[in-house]
Amino acid sequence: MVYKRRAAAGSANGRDLGSGQWRAGYQASESVISWAAKGTRLLGVRAVLAESFERIHRSNLVCMGVLPLTFLPGESSASHRIDGSEIIDLLDLDELYPGKPVTVRLRRDDGPPARWS
C-alpha cells in the first residue's frame, strides 16, 4: 500500500504517552476518541514511536489508524539520538502482527542512517 511507504512517524519522549489528557480538561465518554489521537492522525502521522503508551490513548491511536510503536526496554529517543529532525522509515510492515519487531531506519542530514529493530 502507498501509505506504508509514505508514512509520517512521530516520536515522543517519556513514558505513558497520552496520560493526563482526561485530567487536562477533556470530558468525554470512553466511546469518544480523544483529540490527542484525532489530531495526530489529522496531521498525517501514521505511526508514533514512544517508550510506552497510556492504555486508552494507545487504543484511540489504533482506532484512528495510527500504529503505536514502543522502543525495546532500555531504549528511548535519547539513546537513539532522535531530536525530531530525522526522517523515520518503518520497514518490514508487509506481514505486521502484534508483538512483531519493526525495523526502524533514521535518516539524518549530518551522517549515515541508523537502523534498529
SVG drawing of the C-alpha trace seen along z (x, -y; Angstrom):
<svg xmlns="http://www.w3.org/2000/svg" viewBox="-20 -22 48 33">
<polyline fill="none" stroke="black" stroke-width="0.4" points="0.0,0.0 1.2,-3.5 0.7,-4.8 3.2,-2.2 5.9,-3.7 5.0,-7.3 4.1,-7.1 4.9,-10.0 6.1,-9.0 6.1,-11.0 8.5,-10.4 7.8,-11.2 9.9,-11.2 8.9,-9.7 6.6,-7.1 2.8,-6.7 2.2,-8.9 -1.3,-10.2 -1.7,-10.0 -3.2,-13.1 -5.3,-14.1 -8.5,-13.4 -7.3,-15.4 -6.3,-18.3 -10.0,-19.1 -11.2,-16.6 -14.7,-15.5 -15.9,-12.6 -17.2,-9.1 -14.9,-6.2 -16.6,-5.7 -15.3,-9.1 -11.8,-9.0 -9.7,-11.7 -8.5,-14.7 -4.9,-13.7 -5.4,-10.7 -7.6,-12.5 -5.1,-15.4 -2.2,-13.1 -4.0,-11.4 -5.2,-14.6 -1.6,-15.9 -0.8,-12.9 1.1,-10.9 0.8,-7.1 2.9,-5.8 4.0,-7.1 7.2,-5.8 7.4,-6.2 8.8,-4.4 5.2,-3.5 1.6,-4.5 -1.3,-5.1 -3.7,-2.2 -6.7,-4.3 -4.5,-6.6 -2.9,-3.6 -6.4,-2.2 -7.5,-5.6 -4.5,-5.7 -5.2,-2.3 -8.9,-3.3 -7.6,-6.3 -5.3,-4.1 -2.1,-5.2 0.4,-2.5 1.7,-2.8 5.3,-1.5 7.4,-1.2 11.1,-1.1 12.6,2.0 13.3,2.0 16.2,-0.3 15.9,-2.2 14.5,-5.7 14.6,-8.6 17.6,-9.9 19.5,-6.6 18.9,-6.7 19.7,-10.5 16.3,-11.3 15.7,-15.1 12.8,-15.4 14.9,-16.5 15.2,-12.9 13.2,-11.1 11.9,-7.9 11.3,-4.9 9.4,-1.9 10.5,1.3 9.1,4.8 5.4,3.8 4.1,6.3 3.4,9.0 2.7,7.0 1.2,8.7 1.1,7.8 4.5,8.1 6.4,8.4 9.6,6.3 9.6,3.5 12.8,2.3 13.3,-1.4 15.7,-3.4 16.6,-7.0 17.9,-9.3 19.8,-12.3 21.3,-15.2 24.5,-15.0 25.5,-11.4 24.8,-7.9 21.3,-6.4 20.9,-4.5 18.9,-1.3 17.5,1.0 14.6,3.4"/>
</svg>
